[in-house]
């Protein structure tokens, strides 16, 4: 991977982290967090750490799916009976 592409991905990580913090919508924050996790897994793979990349991908997908389920459940009107 060329150095300029790594720079762009690192810049995306910084922008995504800030947008998660300042986003007003919980669902948008969760979706951005999922993209952050995907890019982070790609960078770990590029830096020759495949074990960390696989772990980041698995935890990122699992937590993103769980958070989307919680946000959609909460936005529909509260906790189930």
N, C-alpha and C positions, 0 to 999 in steps of 0.2 A: 504494500500500500504506500503510495507516495506521501511525502511529508505534508504537502498542502492539503491532502484529504484528511489526514490525522488532525491537522489544525482546524479544518472545518468541522469535524466531528466533535472536537473538544469545545469549540465555540458553541456548537449546538447544545452540548451538555450544560454549559453555563446559562445560555438563554432559556433552556427548558427548566432548569432549577429555579431561575428567577420567575418564570411564568407560572410554575406550580405554586410558588409562594404568593404571588400577587393576583392570581386568577380568582374571580368571584364565584365561579361555578365549580362545584365539587366534581361533577362528572368530567369537565374539561381538565381539571387538575389530575384526575386519575388517568385519563387517556394520555396526557402529556407525560405522566410518570411512566406509563408503559413504553412509550417511545424512548424515554431516557434510559430505561432498563435495557431495551434492545440495542441501542447505540453503545451502551457501556459493555454489553456482552461482546459486541463486535470489536471494540477496542481491546478488551482483555484477550481475545483470540489473536489480534494483531500483535500484541505484546508477548506472544508465546506463553500464555497462561491458559491452556484449554480447560483445565479443571475449574478454574475460577470462572471462565466464560460459561461453561455448562451450568454451574451453580447459579450464576447471575441470571441466566436465561430461565432456568426452572423457577427460581424464587420470584423473579420479575413477572413471569406469566401467571404464576399461582396467586401472588398478592394482587396483581391487577384485576384478575377475574373476580377474586373475593371482594375487592373494594368496589368494583362496578356493581356487583350484586347487592352490596350493602347500600350504596348510594341510590340505586334505583328502588330498593325496598323502602328506604327512609323517605325518598321524595314522593312515594305514592300515598303517604298518609300515616306513616308511623310504623310501629312494631306490629307483627302479626299477633293474633289472639291465641 
